[in-house]
Amino acid sequence: MLMVAGLARAEPDITLDGIAHRLQSMGQRTPRGGLRWSRSSVKNLLDRARNQGMVRKPESA
């Protein structure tokens, strides 16, 4: 969750696919130990990080 939060904070406009690609290229394992990150895994961790205050929630337009 820390890696996902850090990537989201460093680049606020990054997509879920972008985060997944970065995590894969860095060799980070998924929560279940796999190598391929899915959007749903990234979204789950990003939502948890937002709920814990690690990442700001996007402002509504």
C-alpha positions in Angstrom: 0.0 0.0 0.0 2.9 2.4 0.7 4.3 2.0 -2.8 0.9 2.7 -4.4 0.4 5.7 -2.2 3.8 7.0 -2.9 3.3 6.7 -6.7 -0.1 8.4 -6.5 1.3 11.3 -4.4 4.3 11.8 -6.6 2.2 11.9 -9.8 -1.4 12.8 -9.0 -2.6 12.4 -12.6 -1.3 8.8 -13.0 -3.8 6.2 -14.0 -4.4 2.8 -12.3 -2.8 1.2 -15.3 0.2 3.5 -15.0 0.6 2.6 -11.4 0.3 -1.1 -12.2 3.0 -0.7 -15.0 5.4 1.1 -12.7 5.0 -1.5 -9.9 5.6 -4.3 -12.4 8.7 -2.6 -13.9 10.0 -2.2 -10.3 9.6 -5.9 -9.6 7.1 -5.3 -6.8 5.0 -8.3 -6.0 1.2 -8.2 -5.7 -0.4 -8.7 -2.3 -0.9 -12.3 -3.3 2.7 -12.7 -4.4 2.2 -12.5 -8.2 4.2 -10.5 -10.7 1.4 -9.0 -12.8 -0.6 -6.1 -11.3 -4.2 -5.6 -12.2 -6.2 -2.4 -12.1 -8.5 -3.8 -9.4 -5.5 -4.6 -7.1 -4.1 -1.1 -7.5 -7.6 0.5 -7.0 -8.1 -1.6 -3.8 -4.8 -0.5 -2.3 -5.3 3.1 -3.4 -8.7 3.2 -1.8 -7.3 1.8 1.4 -4.5 4.4 1.3 -7.0 7.2 0.8 -9.2 5.9 3.7 -6.2 5.9 6.0 -5.3 9.5 4.9 -2.1 8.5 3.1 -3.4 10.0 -0.2 -5.8 12.9 -0.7 -9.1 12.0 -2.3 -9.6 13.6 -5.7 -11.5 16.9 -5.6 -14.8 16.8 -7.3 -15.2 19.3 -10.2 
